[in-house]
Amino acid sequence: MSVNSHHKHLRKKRKKKKQEPIDKLVYLAVVFGPLMTLPQVYTIWIQQSNDVSVISWVSYLIIAVIWLFYGIKHREKPIILVQLLWIVVDVLIVVGLMR
């Protein structure tokens, strides 16, 4: 079996896979994880507070970008979606702290 035919076989196998409850649940986490950080964005942008560490949030941003590349490389939609959302939230917080 050649490498190319092996990958085609894996794609067929992946498509036939039945979706488990955890597969559906992960999409809730994709949405609610970043949403839970919106109060932090509100505090920084609206209340003009800067009582959080910019170093921590830049670190979170770098980690999210690494995870995004990982998700893209492995074609994992939940990872791609959640990391895109985290990048938006992290950028909002970092920019809010820097201004």
C-alpha positions as a LaTeX table, in Angstrom:
\begin{tabular}{lrrr}
\hline
Residue & $x$ (\AA) & $y$ (\AA) & $z$ (\AA) \\
\hline
Met1 & 0.00 & 0.00 & 0.00 \\
Ser2 & 1.51 & 3.32 & $-1.04$ \\
Val3 & 1.60 & 6.33 & 1.27 \\
Asn4 & $-0.95$ & 8.17 & $-0.87$ \\
Ser5 & $-3.46$ & 5.31 & $-0.84$ \\
His6 & $-2.93$ & 4.95 & 2.91 \\
His7 & $-3.95$ & 8.60 & 3.45 \\
Lys8 & $-7.03$ & 8.12 & 1.25 \\
His9 & $-7.96$ & 5.09 & 3.34 \\
Leu10 & $-7.61$ & 7.13 & 6.54 \\
Arg11 & $-9.79$ & 9.93 & 5.14 \\
Lys12 & $-12.54$ & 7.44 & 4.23 \\
Lys13 & $-12.30$ & 5.88 & 7.67 \\
Arg14 & $-12.44$ & 9.32 & 9.33 \\
Lys15 & $-15.57$ & 10.33 & 7.38 \\
Lys16 & $-17.47$ & 7.19 & 8.38 \\
Lys17 & $-16.73$ & 7.70 & 12.07 \\
Lys18 & $-19.86$ & 8.18 & 14.17 \\
Gln19 & $-19.89$ & 11.41 & 16.13 \\
Glu20 & $-19.66$ & 10.83 & 19.88 \\
Pro21 & $-21.37$ & 13.08 & 22.47 \\
Ile22 & $-17.97$ & 14.53 & 23.43 \\
Asp23 & $-17.50$ & 15.59 & 19.80 \\
Lys24 & $-20.64$ & 17.68 & 20.07 \\
Leu25 & $-19.80$ & 18.93 & 23.54 \\
Val26 & $-16.45$ & 20.28 & 22.41 \\
Tyr27 & $-18.23$ & 22.81 & 20.20 \\
Leu28 & $-19.94$ & 24.21 & 23.30 \\
Ala29 & $-16.51$ & 24.62 & 24.88 \\
Val30 & $-15.32$ & 26.34 & 21.70 \\
Val31 & $-17.96$ & 29.02 & 22.17 \\
Phe32 & $-18.22$ & 29.32 & 25.94 \\
Gly33 & $-14.49$ & 29.34 & 26.76 \\
Pro34 & $-13.73$ & 32.65 & 25.04 \\
Leu35 & $-17.14$ & 34.05 & 26.05 \\
Met36 & $-16.20$ & 33.58 & 29.70 \\
Thr37 & $-13.29$ & 35.99 & 29.16 \\
Leu38 & $-15.45$ & 38.81 & 27.79 \\
Pro39 & $-15.94$ & 40.30 & 31.30 \\
Gln40 & $-12.15$ & 40.78 & 31.35 \\
Val41 & $-12.35$ & 42.60 & 28.00 \\
Tyr42 & $-15.17$ & 44.77 & 29.41 \\
Thr43 & $-13.13$ & 45.61 & 32.51 \\
Ile44 & $-10.10$ & 46.64 & 30.47 \\
Trp45 & $-11.87$ & 48.54 & 27.66 \\
Ile46 & $-14.92$ & 50.06 & 29.38 \\
Gln47 & $-13.81$ & 50.46 & 33.00 \\
Gln48 & $-10.26$ & 51.40 & 31.92 \\
Ser49 & $-8.69$ & 48.98 & 34.40 \\
Asn50 & $-5.26$ & 47.50 & 33.77 \\
Asp51 & $-5.00$ & 45.25 & 36.82 \\
Val52 & $-3.90$ & 42.22 & 34.79 \\
Ser53 & $-0.52$ & 41.14 & 33.51 \\
Val54 & 0.17 & 42.03 & 29.88 \\
Ile55 & 2.96 & 39.41 & 29.91 \\
Ser56 & 0.44 & 36.70 & 30.74 \\
Trp57 & $-1.96$ & 37.77 & 27.99 \\
Val58 & 0.80 & 38.01 & 25.38 \\
Ser59 & 1.85 & 34.51 & 26.42 \\
Tyr60 & $-1.74$ & 33.28 & 26.02 \\
Leu61 & $-1.80$ & 34.88 & 22.57 \\
Ile62 & 1.42 & 33.14 & 21.50 \\
Ile63 & 0.11 & 29.80 & 22.78 \\
Ala64 & $-3.18$ & 30.30 & 20.90 \\
Val65 & $-1.30$ & 30.97 & 17.67 \\
Ile66 & 0.76 & 27.77 & 18.14 \\
Trp67 & $-2.44$ & 25.79 & 18.78 \\
Leu68 & $-4.04$ & 27.38 & 15.71 \\
Phe69 & $-1.18$ & 26.18 & 13.50 \\
Tyr70 & $-1.48$ & 22.73 & 15.08 \\
Gly71 & $-5.22$ & 22.64 & 14.39 \\
Ile72 & $-4.72$ & 23.74 & 10.79 \\
Lys73 & $-1.99$ & 21.17 & 10.21 \\
His74 & $-4.16$ & 18.36 & 11.59 \\
Arg75 & $-7.42$ & 19.72 & 10.13 \\
Glu76 & $-9.16$ & 19.77 & 13.50 \\
Lys77 & $-12.09$ & 22.18 & 13.22 \\
Pro78 & $-12.77$ & 22.51 & 16.97 \\
Ile79 & $-9.14$ & 23.45 & 17.65 \\
Ile80 & $-9.10$ & 25.93 & 14.77 \\
Leu81 & $-12.35$ & 27.58 & 15.85 \\
Val82 & $-11.51$ & 27.90 & 19.52 \\
Gln83 & $-8.03$ & 29.22 & 18.86 \\
Leu84 & $-9.34$ & 31.82 & 16.42 \\
Leu85 & $-11.77$ & 32.99 & 19.11 \\
Trp86 & $-9.02$ & 33.02 & 21.75 \\
Ile87 & $-6.75$ & 35.01 & 19.46 \\
Val88 & $-9.45$ & 37.65 & 19.03 \\
Val89 & $-10.04$ & 37.85 & 22.80 \\
Asp90 & $-6.31$ & 37.86 & 23.60 \\
Val91 & $-5.63$ & 40.61 & 21.06 \\
Leu92 & $-8.48$ & 42.72 & 22.49 \\
Ile93 & $-7.03$ & 42.38 & 25.97 \\
Val94 & $-3.40$ & 43.04 & 24.96 \\
Val95 & $-4.33$ & 46.06 & 22.84 \\
Gly96 & $-6.55$ & 47.35 & 25.65 \\
Leu97 & $-3.70$ & 47.05 & 28.14 \\
Met98 & $-1.17$ & 48.70 & 25.83 \\
Arg99 & $-3.23$ & 51.79 & 25.02 \\
\hline
\end{tabular}
